[in-house]
Amino acid sequence: MNVIDAHHHVWDLAVRDQEWLADPELTPIRRDFSLADLAPQARAAGVVSTVLVQTVTVPEETPELLALAAGWADGALVAGVVGWSDLCDPAIAENLAALRELPGGARLSGIRHQVQGEPDPHWLLRPDVLRGLAAVAAAGLAYDLVILPHQLPAATRAAALLPQLTFVLDHLAKPPIAAGETEPWAARLREFAALPNTTAKLSGLVTEADRRRWSPADLRPYTDIALESFGPGRLMFGSDWPVCTLAAGYGQVLGTAAELTGGLSEPERAAVFAGTARRVYGL
């Protein structure tokens, strides 16, 4: 099966500091990670293309990621880029159009903001944010949600207000896997998934579990709820490399996802591991 990895990152600390890496728990990944590091691991795992996702909320990063994707020796590796643009900027539509005109701009597939860091749990419902999200939809792009469980209700309301926009939930909203709890996360996830313009990524789960002692069985309750809620046609695999390396290697993350979806039919597995990402991101 040809796999699309719908969620990974790269960064070069000489080009730009990644302030979020100051957390002592992230010391093992406080170094550079490049496409040259990723490519052999992806190919060995059967990954044919990827979606590169932003990490910092500065306007300079997205043009760099687009150029990197287009200029990489294996031009087919990064098929899409989820970048950042200020949703609250009145010129958001023009800014998105300008990104499309840059080198690699045709690979712009989505926009993301670090909503998980916003102190206002209703940030997504601010009028200026909703206007920005509408501009993302008008540009033909998806919107990645990186949020925490308590922010799911606002995300659900935003998705209901903007049926023309496809929302992509990163990391299943980071459920409390290490604590072994499913509620109220599961109820909130089901409400979000009930909307037809919502999708989600089976990504980032190994680092929400006990990073030293996790097993696939620890993740299964959460992936089962996601499969039940969204269905395979609205779920996609993402490695969350290199963040995943805090708990597991690249191949192990993919193998775990394959194990947890082992009960699906071949067409359903093809959707989770390639088809959904291809459709949602227009790859």
ZAVORO-983070 format. One record per residue: x, y, z of N, C-alpha, C in turn. Coordinates in nm, 2 decimals. Layout:
<pts>
   n.east   n.north     n.up   ca.east   ca.north    ca.up   c.east   c.north     c.up
        X         Y        Z         X          Y        Z        X         Y        Z
...
</pts>
This chain:
<pts>
   n.east   n.north     n.up   ca.east   ca.north    ca.up   c.east   c.north     c.up
     0.08     -0.12     0.00      0.00       0.00     0.00     0.09      0.12     0.00
     0.06      0.21    -0.09      0.13       0.34    -0.10     0.07      0.44     0.01
     0.16      0.49     0.09      0.11       0.57     0.21     0.14      0.72     0.19
     0.05      0.80     0.23      0.07       0.95     0.24     0.08      0.98     0.39
     0.19      1.04     0.43      0.21       1.09     0.57     0.15      1.23     0.57
     0.03      1.24     0.63     -0.04       1.37     0.62     0.00      1.47     0.73
     0.11      1.44     0.81      0.15       1.54     0.91     0.29      1.52     0.96
     0.38      1.60     0.92      0.51       1.60     0.98     0.57      1.74     0.97
     0.69      1.76     1.04      0.75       1.89     1.04     0.90      1.88     1.00
     0.96      1.99     0.98      1.10       2.01     0.97     1.14      2.14     1.03
     1.26      2.16     1.08      1.31       2.29     1.13     1.46      2.29     1.13
     1.51      2.42     1.11      1.65       2.45     1.12     1.67      2.56     1.22
     1.73      2.52     1.33      1.74       2.62     1.44     1.83      2.74     1.41
     1.92      2.72     1.31      2.01       2.83     1.26     1.93      2.93     1.18
     1.82      2.89     1.12      1.73       2.98     1.04     1.63      3.05     1.14
     1.57      2.97     1.23      1.47       3.03     1.32     1.46      2.94     1.44
     1.46      3.02     1.56      1.44       2.95     1.68     1.30      2.89     1.69
     1.29      2.78     1.76      1.16       2.72     1.78     1.13      2.73     1.93
     1.07      2.84     1.97      1.06       2.87     2.12     0.99      2.76     2.20
     0.90      2.69     2.13      0.83       2.58     2.20     0.92      2.47     2.24
     1.04      2.46     2.18      1.13       2.35     2.22     1.20      2.38     2.35
     1.18      2.49     2.41      1.24       2.53     2.54     1.19      2.43     2.65
     1.08      2.37     2.63      1.03       2.28     2.73     1.13      2.17     2.76
     1.17      2.15     2.88      1.28       2.05     2.91     1.24      1.91     2.86
     1.11      1.87     2.86      1.07       1.74     2.81     1.10      1.72     2.66
     1.13      1.83     2.59      1.15       1.83     2.44     1.30      1.83     2.41
     1.39      1.83     2.51      1.53       1.83     2.49     1.58      1.73     2.38
     1.53      1.61     2.37      1.58       1.52     2.27     1.55      1.57     2.12
     1.46      1.66     2.10      1.43       1.70     1.97     1.47      1.85     1.95
     1.55      1.90     2.04      1.59       2.04     2.03     1.72      2.04     1.94
     1.70      2.01     1.82      1.81       2.01     1.72     1.74      2.02     1.58
     1.82      2.02     1.48      1.77       2.04     1.34     1.71      1.90     1.29
     1.60      1.91     1.22      1.54       1.80     1.15     1.51      1.85     1.00
     1.56      1.77     0.91      1.55       1.81     0.77     1.48      1.71     0.68
     1.44      1.74     0.56      1.39       1.64     0.47     1.49      1.53     0.44
     1.62      1.57     0.44      1.72       1.46     0.42     1.71      1.36     0.53
     1.68      1.40     0.65      1.66       1.31     0.76     1.54      1.22     0.75
     1.43      1.28     0.70      1.30       1.21     0.69     1.30      1.12     0.57
     1.35      1.16     0.46      1.33       1.09     0.33     1.36      0.94     0.34
     1.48      0.90     0.39      1.50       0.75     0.39     1.41      0.67     0.48
     1.37      0.74     0.59      1.28       0.67     0.68     1.14      0.65     0.62
     1.10      0.76     0.55      0.97       0.76     0.48     0.96      0.65     0.37
     1.07      0.65     0.29      1.07       0.55     0.18     1.08      0.41     0.23
     1.15      0.39     0.34      1.16       0.25     0.40     1.03      0.21     0.45
     0.94      0.30     0.49      0.81       0.27     0.55     0.70      0.26     0.44
     0.74      0.28     0.32      0.64       0.28     0.21     0.56      0.41     0.19
     0.61      0.52     0.24      0.55       0.65     0.23     0.59      0.71     0.09
     0.50      0.74     0.01      0.53       0.80    -0.12     0.52      0.95    -0.13
     0.45      1.01    -0.03      0.45       1.16    -0.03     0.40      1.20     0.11
     0.42      1.33     0.14      0.39       1.38     0.27     0.32      1.52     0.27
     0.27      1.56     0.38      0.22       1.70     0.40     0.31      1.76     0.51
     0.37      1.86     0.48      0.46       1.94     0.57     0.38      2.04     0.64
     0.39      2.05     0.77      0.31       2.13     0.86     0.39      2.24     0.93
     0.34      2.36     0.94      0.40       2.47     1.01     0.42      2.44     1.16
     0.52      2.51     1.22      0.55       2.50     1.36     0.54      2.63     1.44
     0.57      2.74     1.37      0.57       2.87     1.44     0.48      2.97     1.37
     0.43      3.07     1.45      0.34       3.16     1.39     0.41      3.29     1.35
     0.49      3.28     1.25      0.56       3.39     1.18     0.54      3.38     1.03
     0.52      3.50     0.97      0.49       3.49     0.82     0.60      3.44     0.74
     0.72      3.45     0.79      0.84       3.40     0.70     0.85      3.25     0.69
     0.79      3.17     0.78      0.81       3.03     0.77     0.74      2.97     0.65
     0.62      3.01     0.62      0.54       2.94     0.51     0.61      2.95     0.38
     0.66      3.07     0.34      0.73       3.07     0.21     0.86      2.98     0.21
     0.92      2.97     0.33      1.04       2.88     0.33     1.00      2.74     0.32
     0.89      2.70     0.38      0.84       2.56     0.36     0.80      2.53     0.22
     0.73      2.62     0.16      0.69       2.60     0.02     0.81      2.59    -0.07
     0.91      2.67    -0.06      1.03       2.67    -0.14     1.11      2.54    -0.11
     1.11      2.50     0.02      1.18       2.37     0.05     1.12      2.25    -0.01
     0.99      2.25    -0.01      0.91       2.14    -0.07     0.94      2.13    -0.22
     0.94      2.25    -0.29      0.96       2.25    -0.43     1.10      2.23    -0.47
     1.20      2.27    -0.39      1.34       2.26    -0.42     1.41      2.13    -0.38
     1.34      2.05    -0.30      1.40       1.92    -0.25     1.43      1.83    -0.37
     1.54      1.76    -0.36      1.59       1.68    -0.47     1.48      1.58    -0.52
     1.41      1.52    -0.43      1.30       1.44    -0.47     1.17      1.53    -0.46
     1.14      1.59    -0.57      1.03       1.69    -0.57     0.90      1.63    -0.54
     0.88      1.50    -0.54      0.76       1.44    -0.52     0.73      1.41    -0.37
     0.84      1.42    -0.29      0.82       1.38    -0.15     0.71      1.47    -0.08
     0.73      1.60    -0.07      0.63       1.68    -0.01     0.53      1.73    -0.11
     0.41      1.67    -0.10      0.31       1.70    -0.20     0.22      1.82    -0.15
     0.22      1.85    -0.02      0.14       1.96     0.03     0.20      2.02     0.15
     0.17      2.15     0.17      0.22       2.23     0.28     0.10      2.29     0.35
     0.10      2.27     0.48      0.00       2.35     0.57     0.08      2.46     0.64
     0.05      2.58     0.60      0.13       2.69     0.65     0.05      2.78     0.75
     0.11      2.89     0.77      0.05       2.99     0.87     0.03      3.12     0.80
    -0.09      3.18     0.82     -0.11       3.32     0.78    -0.21      3.38     0.88
    -0.19      3.50     0.91     -0.27       3.57     1.02    -0.41      3.58     0.98
    -0.50      3.50     1.04     -0.64       3.50     1.01    -0.70      3.63     1.05
    -0.65      3.70     1.14     -0.71       3.83     1.18    -0.66      3.95     1.10
    -0.57      3.93     1.01     -0.53       4.04     0.92    -0.64      4.07     0.82
    -0.69      4.19     0.81     -0.79       4.22     0.71    -0.75      4.19     0.57
    -0.62      4.17     0.54     -0.57       4.14     0.41    -0.54      3.99     0.39
    -0.61      3.91     0.47     -0.58       3.76     0.47    -0.60      3.70     0.33
    -0.71      3.75     0.26     -0.73       3.69     0.12    -0.62      3.72     0.03
    -0.57      3.85     0.03     -0.46       3.89    -0.05    -0.33      3.81    -0.01
    -0.31      3.79     0.12     -0.19       3.72     0.17    -0.19      3.58     0.12
    -0.30      3.51     0.12     -0.31       3.38     0.08    -0.28      3.37    -0.07
    -0.34      3.46    -0.15     -0.31       3.47    -0.29    -0.17      3.49    -0.32
    -0.10      3.57    -0.24      0.04       3.60    -0.26     0.13      3.47    -0.23
     0.09      3.40    -0.13      0.16       3.27    -0.10     0.15      3.18    -0.22
     0.04      3.17    -0.29      0.02       3.09    -0.40     0.11      3.12    -0.52
     0.15      3.25    -0.52      0.24       3.29    -0.63     0.39      3.27    -0.61
     0.42      3.23    -0.49      0.56       3.21    -0.45     0.61      3.08    -0.51
     0.75      3.06    -0.51      0.80       2.93    -0.55     0.74      2.82    -0.46
     0.69      2.72    -0.52      0.63       2.61    -0.44     0.48      2.64    -0.40
     0.43      2.76    -0.44      0.30       2.80    -0.39     0.19      2.71    -0.43
     0.20      2.64    -0.54      0.10       2.54    -0.58     0.08      2.43    -0.48
     0.18      2.41    -0.39      0.17       2.30    -0.29     0.10      2.35    -0.16
     0.06      2.47    -0.16     -0.01       2.52    -0.04    -0.14      2.45    -0.03
    -0.16      2.37     0.08     -0.28       2.29     0.09    -0.37      2.33     0.20
    -0.32      2.40     0.30     -0.40       2.44     0.42    -0.33      2.54     0.50
    -0.40      2.59     0.60     -0.35       2.69     0.69    -0.37      2.64     0.84
    -0.28      2.67     0.93     -0.30       2.63     1.07    -0.25      2.74     1.16
    -0.31      2.75     1.27     -0.27       2.84     1.38    -0.26      2.76     1.51
    -0.17      2.81     1.60     -0.16       2.74     1.73    -0.27      2.77     1.82
    -0.39      2.73     1.79     -0.51       2.76     1.87    -0.49      2.70     2.01
    -0.42      2.59     2.03     -0.40       2.53     2.16    -0.33      2.63     2.26
    -0.26      2.73     2.20     -0.19       2.82     2.29    -0.27      2.95     2.32
    -0.39      2.96     2.26     -0.48       3.08     2.29    -0.55      3.06     2.42
    -0.54      3.16     2.51     -0.60       3.15     2.64    -0.75      3.16     2.63
    -0.81      3.22     2.53     -0.95       3.23     2.51    -1.01      3.10     2.45
    -1.09      3.02     2.52     -1.14       2.89     2.47    -1.23      2.91     2.35
    -1.28      3.04     2.33     -1.37       3.07     2.22    -1.30      3.15     2.11
    -1.17      3.14     2.11     -1.09       3.22     2.01    -1.14      3.19     1.87
    -1.17      3.07     1.83     -1.21       3.04     1.70    -1.34      3.10     1.66
    -1.42      3.15     1.76     -1.55       3.22     1.73    -1.54      3.37     1.72
    -1.43      3.42     1.74     -1.41       3.57     1.72    -1.45      3.61     1.58
    -1.52      3.72     1.57     -1.56       3.77     1.43    -1.45      3.78     1.33
    -1.33      3.83     1.38     -1.22       3.85     1.29    -1.16      3.71     1.25
    -1.16      3.62     1.34     -1.11       3.48     1.31    -1.21      3.41     1.21
    -1.34      3.42     1.24     -1.43       3.36     1.14    -1.42      3.42     1.00
    -1.40      3.55     1.00     -1.38       3.61     0.86    -1.25      3.56     0.80
    -1.15      3.54     0.88     -1.03       3.48     0.82    -1.04      3.34     0.78
    -1.12      3.26     0.85     -1.15       3.12     0.82    -1.23      3.12     0.69
    -1.32      3.21     0.67     -1.40       3.21     0.55    -1.31      3.24     0.43
    -1.20      3.32     0.45     -1.11       3.35     0.34    -1.03      3.23     0.31
    -1.00      3.15     0.41     -0.92       3.02     0.38    -1.01      2.93     0.29
    -1.14      2.92     0.32     -1.23       2.84     0.24    -1.24      2.90     0.10
    -1.25      3.03     0.09     -1.26       3.09    -0.05    -1.14      3.06    -0.13
    -1.02      3.05    -0.06     -0.90       3.02    -0.13    -0.88      2.87    -0.17
    -0.98      2.79    -0.13     -0.98       2.65    -0.17    -0.88      2.57    -0.08
    -0.86      2.62     0.04     -0.76       2.55     0.13    -0.84      2.49     0.25
    -0.78      2.39     0.31     -0.83       2.33     0.43    -0.78      2.41     0.55
    -0.84      2.38     0.67     -0.79       2.45     0.79    -0.76      2.34     0.89
    -0.63      2.33     0.93     -0.59       2.24     1.04    -0.61      2.30     1.18
    -0.68      2.22     1.26     -0.70       2.26     1.40    -0.60      2.19     1.49
    -0.52      2.27     1.56     -0.44       2.21     1.66    -0.49      2.27     1.79
    -0.57      2.18     1.86     -0.65       2.23     1.98    -0.64      2.12     2.09
    -0.69      2.16     2.20     -0.70       2.07     2.32    -0.84      2.03     2.34
    -0.87      1.93     2.41     -1.01       1.88     2.43    -1.11      1.99     2.47
    -1.07      2.08     2.56     -1.17       2.18     2.60    -1.20      2.28     2.50
    -1.12      2.28     2.39     -1.15       2.38     2.28    -1.24      2.31     2.17
    -1.27      2.19     2.18     -1.35       2.12     2.08    -1.49      2.18     2.06
    -1.56      2.23     2.17     -1.69       2.29     2.14    -1.68      2.41     2.06
    -1.58      2.50     2.07     -1.57       2.61     1.99    -1.54      2.57     1.85
    -1.46      2.47     1.83     -1.42       2.42     1.70    -1.55      2.37     1.63
    -1.63      2.30     1.70     -1.76       2.25     1.65    -1.85      2.36     1.60
    -1.86      2.46     1.68     -1.94       2.58     1.64    -1.89      2.65     1.52
    -1.76      2.66     1.52     -1.70       2.73     1.40    -1.72      2.65     1.27
    -1.71      2.51     1.28     -1.73       2.43     1.17    -1.88      2.44     1.12
    -1.97      2.45     1.22     -2.11       2.46     1.18    -2.14      2.60     1.11
    -2.07      2.70     1.15     -2.09       2.83     1.10    -2.03      2.84     0.96
    -1.93      2.76     0.93     -1.85       2.77     0.80    -1.86      2.63     0.73
    -1.98      2.59     0.68     -1.99       2.46     0.62    -1.91      2.45     0.49
    -1.86      2.56     0.43     -1.79       2.56     0.31    -1.64      2.53     0.33
    -1.60      2.53     0.46     -1.46       2.50     0.49    -1.44      2.36     0.55
    -1.33      2.29     0.50     -1.30       2.16     0.56    -1.21      2.18     0.68
    -1.25      2.14     0.79     -1.16       2.15     0.91    -1.09      2.01     0.93
    -0.97      2.02     0.96     -0.88       1.90     0.98    -0.83      1.90     1.13
    -0.88      1.81     1.21     -0.84       1.80     1.35    -0.71      1.73     1.36
    -0.61      1.80     1.40     -0.48       1.74     1.43    -0.48      1.66     1.56
    -0.42      1.54     1.56     -0.39       1.46     1.68    -0.51      1.43     1.76
    -0.63      1.43     1.69     -0.76       1.40     1.76    -0.78      1.49     1.88
    -0.73      1.61     1.87     -0.75       1.71     1.98    -0.67      1.67     2.11
    -0.57      1.59     2.09     -0.48       1.55     2.20    -0.56      1.49     2.32
    -0.62      1.38     2.31     -0.69       1.32     2.42    -0.60      1.28     2.53
    -0.65      1.26     2.65     -0.57       1.23     2.77    -0.54      1.08     2.78
    -0.45      1.04     2.69     -0.43       0.89     2.68    -0.35      0.85     2.80
    -0.25      0.92     2.84     -0.16       0.88     2.95    -0.25      0.86     3.08
    -0.35      0.94     3.09     -0.44       0.92     3.21    -0.54      0.81     3.19
    -0.56      0.76     3.07     -0.65       0.66     3.04    -0.80      0.70     3.05
    -0.82      0.83     3.03     -0.96       0.89     3.03    -1.01      0.91     2.89
    -1.14      0.89     2.87     -1.20       0.91     2.74    -1.30      1.03     2.74
    -1.36      1.05     2.86     -1.46       1.16     2.87    -1.40      1.27     2.95
    -1.44      1.40     2.91     -1.55       1.43     2.81    -1.50      1.45     2.67
    -1.37      1.41     2.65     -1.31       1.42     2.51    -1.40      1.35     2.41
    -1.44      1.22     2.44     -1.51       1.14     2.34    -1.64      1.21     2.30
    -1.72      1.26     2.39     -1.85       1.32     2.36    -1.83      1.44     2.28
    -1.72      1.52     2.31     -1.70       1.64     2.23    -1.65      1.61     2.09
    -1.57      1.50     2.08     -1.52       1.46     1.95    -1.63      1.42     1.86
    -1.73      1.34     1.92     -1.84       1.29     1.84    -1.93      1.41     1.79
    -1.94      1.51     1.87     -2.02       1.63     1.82    -1.95      1.70     1.71
    -1.82      1.71     1.72     -1.74       1.77     1.61    -1.75      1.68     1.48
    -1.74      1.55     1.50     -1.74       1.46     1.38    -1.87      1.45     1.32
    -1.98      1.49     1.39     -2.11       1.48     1.33    -2.13      1.58     1.22
    -2.05      1.68     1.21     -2.06       1.77     1.10    -1.98      1.72     0.97
    -2.04      1.73     0.86     -1.99       1.67     0.74    -1.86      1.73     0.69
    -1.83      1.85     0.73     -1.71       1.92     0.68    -1.59      1.91     0.78
    -1.60      1.81     0.86     -1.49       1.78     0.96    -1.41      1.65     0.92
    -1.28      1.65     0.94     -1.20       1.54     0.92    -1.10      1.54     1.04
    -1.02      1.43     1.05     -0.92       1.42     1.16    -0.80      1.34     1.12
    -0.70      1.36     1.19     -0.57       1.28     1.17    -0.54      1.19     1.29
    -0.51      1.06     1.25     -0.46       0.97     1.34    -0.31      1.00     1.35
    -0.28      1.10     1.44     -0.14       1.15     1.45    -0.12      1.20     1.59
     0.01      1.20     1.63      0.04       1.26     1.76     0.00      1.19     1.88
    -0.05      1.06     1.87     -0.11       0.99     1.98     0.00      0.93     2.07
     0.11      0.88     2.01      0.21       0.82     2.10     0.27      0.91     2.20
     0.27      1.04     2.17      0.33       1.14     2.26     0.22      1.19     2.36
     0.10      1.15     2.34     -0.01       1.18     2.44    -0.02      1.06     2.54
     0.04      0.95     2.50      0.04       0.83     2.59     0.16      0.85     2.69
     0.18      0.75     2.77      0.30       0.74     2.85     0.42      0.71     2.76
     0.51      0.80     2.74      0.61       0.80     2.63     0.71      0.68     2.65
     0.73      0.64     2.77      0.82       0.53     2.79     0.76      0.39     2.79
     0.63      0.39     2.83      0.57       0.25     2.85     0.44      0.23     2.77
     0.42      0.31     2.67      0.30       0.29     2.59     0.29      0.17     2.51
     0.18      0.12     2.47      0.16       0.01     2.38     0.04      0.04     2.29
     0.03     -0.03     2.18     -0.09       0.00     2.09    -0.22     -0.01     2.16
    -0.23     -0.10     2.26     -0.35      -0.12     2.34    -0.39      0.01     2.41
    -0.29      0.09     2.45     -0.33       0.22     2.52    -0.39      0.31     2.42
    -0.36      0.31     2.29     -0.41       0.40     2.20    -0.55      0.35     2.14
    -0.57      0.22     2.14     -0.69       0.17     2.07    -0.82      0.23     2.11
    -0.85      0.25     2.24     -0.98       0.31     2.27    -1.01      0.44     2.20
    -0.90      0.52     2.18     -0.91       0.65     2.12    -0.92      0.64     1.97
    -0.85      0.55     1.91     -0.86       0.54     1.76    -0.99      0.47     1.73
    -1.04      0.38     1.81     -1.17       0.32     1.79    -1.28      0.42     1.79
    -1.28      0.51     1.89     -1.38       0.62     1.89    -1.37      0.71     1.77
    -1.25      0.74     1.73     -1.23       0.82     1.61    -1.28      0.75     1.48
    -1.26      0.62     1.47     -1.31       0.55     1.35    -1.46      0.54     1.35
    -1.51      0.52     1.47     -1.66       0.51     1.48    -1.72      0.65     1.45
    -1.65      0.76     1.49     -1.71       0.89     1.48    -1.70      0.95     1.34
    -1.58      0.94     1.28     -1.56       1.00     1.15    -1.57      0.90     1.04
    -1.54      0.77     1.06     -1.54       0.67     0.95    -1.40      0.69     0.88
    -1.36      0.58     0.82     -1.23       0.58     0.75    -1.22      0.69     0.64
    -1.33      0.73     0.58     -1.33       0.82     0.47    -1.30      0.96     0.52
    -1.30      0.99     0.65     -1.27       1.12     0.70    -1.15      1.12     0.80
    -1.07      1.01     0.80     -0.96       1.00     0.88    -0.83      0.98     0.79
    -0.72      1.03     0.84     -0.59       1.02     0.77    -0.48      1.00     0.86
    -0.38      0.92     0.82     -0.26       0.89     0.90    -0.16      1.01     0.89
    -0.10      1.04     1.00      0.01       1.13     1.01     0.11      1.09     1.11
     0.24      1.10     1.08      0.34       1.05     1.17     0.37      1.15     1.29
     0.35      1.28     1.26      0.39       1.38     1.36     0.54      1.37     1.38
     0.62      1.33     1.28      0.76       1.33     1.29     0.81      1.47     1.28
     0.92      1.51     1.36      1.00       1.43     1.45     0.95      1.43     1.59
     0.84      1.50     1.62      0.79       1.50     1.76     0.76      1.36     1.81
     0.71      1.27     1.72      0.69       1.13     1.75     0.81      1.06     1.81
     0.93      1.10     1.77      1.05       1.03     1.82     1.07      1.04     1.97
     0.99      1.13     2.03      1.00       1.13     2.18     0.95      1.00     2.24
     0.87      0.93     2.16      0.81       0.81     2.21     0.83      0.69     2.12
     0.85      0.71     1.99      0.86       0.60     1.89     0.93      0.64     1.76
     0.99      0.55     1.70      1.05       0.58     1.57     0.94      0.59     1.46
     0.99      0.64     1.34      0.90       0.66     1.23     0.82      0.53     1.19
     0.90      0.43     1.17      0.84       0.30     1.12     0.75      0.24     1.23
     0.78      0.26     1.36      0.70       0.21     1.46     0.56      0.28     1.47
     0.56      0.41     1.44      0.44       0.49     1.44     0.35      0.44     1.33
     0.40      0.42     1.21      0.32       0.37     1.10     0.27      0.23     1.13
     0.36      0.15     1.18      0.32       0.01     1.21     0.21      0.00     1.31
     0.22      0.09     1.41      0.11       0.10     1.51    -0.02      0.14     1.45
    -0.02      0.24     1.36     -0.14       0.28     1.30    -0.20      0.17     1.21
    -0.11      0.10     1.15     -0.16      -0.02     1.07    -0.22     -0.12     1.15
    -0.16     -0.15     1.27     -0.22      -0.25     1.36    -0.36     -0.20     1.41
    -0.37     -0.08     1.45     -0.49      -0.02     1.51    -0.61     -0.01     1.40
    -0.57     -0.02     1.28     -0.67      -0.01     1.17    -0.68     -0.15     1.10
    -0.63     -0.25     1.16     -0.62      -0.38     1.10    -0.76     -0.44     1.07
    -0.86     -0.40     1.14     -0.99      -0.46     1.12    -1.07     -0.40     1.00
    -1.01     -0.30     0.94     -1.08      -0.23     0.82    -1.06     -0.31     0.70
    -1.15     -0.29     0.60     -1.13      -0.35     0.47    -1.02     -0.28     0.39
    -0.98     -0.34     0.29     -0.87      -0.28     0.21    -0.90     -0.14     0.16
    -1.02     -0.11     0.10     -1.06       0.02     0.06    -1.06      0.12     0.18
    -1.11      0.08     0.29     -1.11       0.16     0.41    -0.97      0.20     0.45
    -0.88      0.10     0.45     -0.74       0.13     0.49    -0.67      0.22     0.39
    -0.71      0.20     0.26     -0.65       0.29     0.16    -0.70      0.43     0.18
    -0.82      0.45     0.23     -0.86       0.59     0.26    -0.78      0.65     0.37
    -0.77      0.58     0.48     -0.69       0.63     0.60    -0.55      0.66     0.57
    -0.49      0.57     0.49     -0.34       0.59     0.46    -0.31      0.66     0.34
    -0.41      0.71     0.26     -0.37       0.79     0.14    -0.49      0.87     0.09
    -0.61      0.80     0.07     -0.72       0.86     0.00    -0.77      0.99     0.06
    -0.79      0.99     0.20     -0.85       1.10     0.27    -0.76      1.22     0.25
    -0.63      1.20     0.27     -0.53       1.31     0.26    -0.53      1.37     0.12
    -0.53      1.28     0.02     -0.53       1.32    -0.12    -0.65      1.41    -0.15
    -0.76      1.37    -0.10     -0.89       1.44    -0.13    -0.89      1.57    -0.05
    -0.87      1.57     0.08     -0.88       1.69     0.16    -0.78      1.80     0.12
    -0.66      1.76     0.10     -0.55       1.85     0.07    -0.53      1.88    -0.08
    -0.61      1.81    -0.16     -0.60       1.83    -0.31    -0.46      1.79    -0.36
    -0.40      1.68    -0.31     -0.27       1.65    -0.35    -0.26      1.59    -0.49
</pts>
